[in-house]
Amino acid sequence: MKLYIYTVSQDVNSGYDTYDSMVVIAPDEETARNLCPCSEISISNAWATPQYVTVCKIGIAVKTETQRIVCASYNAG
């Protein structure tokens, strides 16, 4: 399976204790859009729902076989 590198960002939830962006490896834009940088689903105000995130393909991933979050930007309070 071919995997791609995407930047995923949101500006719906801002301020302290929120994520504003992340870099992910995923097979397609829809999968990238549905990844969440939050370790717990209950932290709903730390990230936007999938329909409100912006996704941009930036490259092709090589030497990897799994989708994952590579890096996430967190604004600690």
C-alpha positions as semicolon CSV with decimal commas, in nm:
position;residue;x (nm);y (nm);z (nm)
1;M;0,000;0,000;0,000
2;K;0,133;0,343;-0,094
3;L;0,142;0,593;0,194
4;Y;0,164;0,970;0,176
5;I;0,274;1,250;0,407
6;Y;0,012;1,511;0,495
7;T;-0,005;1,825;0,704
8;V;-0,333;1,849;0,893
9;S;-0,433;2,171;1,069
10;Q;-0,729;2,332;1,238
11;D;-0,820;2,678;1,366
12;V;-1,160;2,603;1,521
13;N;-1,022;2,537;1,869
14;S;-0,744;2,773;1,968
15;G;-0,576;2,892;2,281
16;Y;-0,422;2,687;2,558
17;D;-0,437;2,307;2,574
18;T;-0,520;2,263;2,207
19;Y;-0,350;2,113;1,903
20;D;-0,320;2,336;1,597
21;S;-0,152;2,101;1,349
22;M;0,017;1,770;1,286
23;V;0,213;1,581;1,024
24;V;0,078;1,235;0,947
25;I;0,145;0,935;0,726
26;A;-0,172;0,793;0,574
27;P;-0,292;0,616;0,259
28;D;-0,534;0,895;0,159
29;E;-0,669;1,236;0,255
30;E;-0,979;1,097;0,427
31;T;-0,772;0,879;0,661
32;A;-0,541;1,174;0,738
33;R;-0,844;1,394;0,811
34;N;-0,982;1,143;1,063
35;L;-0,663;1,099;1,267
36;C;-0,665;1,280;1,601
37;P;-0,354;1,399;1,786
38;C;-0,538;1,366;2,119
39;S;-0,458;1,054;2,317
40;E;-0,809;1,054;2,463
41;I;-1,129;1,103;2,267
42;S;-1,278;1,285;2,570
43;I;-1,051;1,584;2,497
44;S;-1,296;1,713;2,237
45;N;-1,201;2,080;2,265
46;A;-0,833;2,012;2,192
47;W;-0,887;1,931;1,821
48;A;-1,153;2,001;1,559
49;T;-1,389;1,744;1,414
50;P;-1,278;1,603;1,076
51;Q;-1,498;1,829;0,861
52;Y;-1,321;2,138;1,002
53;V;-0,958;2,040;0,945
54;T;-0,741;2,136;0,649
55;V;-0,538;1,861;0,483
56;C;-0,249;1,908;0,242
57;K;-0,049;1,628;0,078
58;I;0,322;1,714;0,097
59;G;0,498;1,397;-0,011
60;I;0,526;1,021;-0,044
61;A;0,628;0,811;0,256
62;V;0,895;0,548;0,197
63;K;1,019;0,264;0,414
64;T;0,707;0,255;0,628
65;E;0,410;0,021;0,629
66;T;0,176;0,182;0,882
67;Q;-0,022;0,503;0,905
68;R;0,067;0,720;1,203
69;I;0,110;1,068;1,343
70;V;0,470;1,182;1,297
71;C;0,457;1,512;1,484
72;A;0,185;1,728;1,644
73;S;0,187;2,090;1,759
74;Y;0,033;2,136;2,107
75;N;-0,030;2,471;2,273
76;A;0,015;2,398;2,645
77;G;-0,155;2,617;2,903
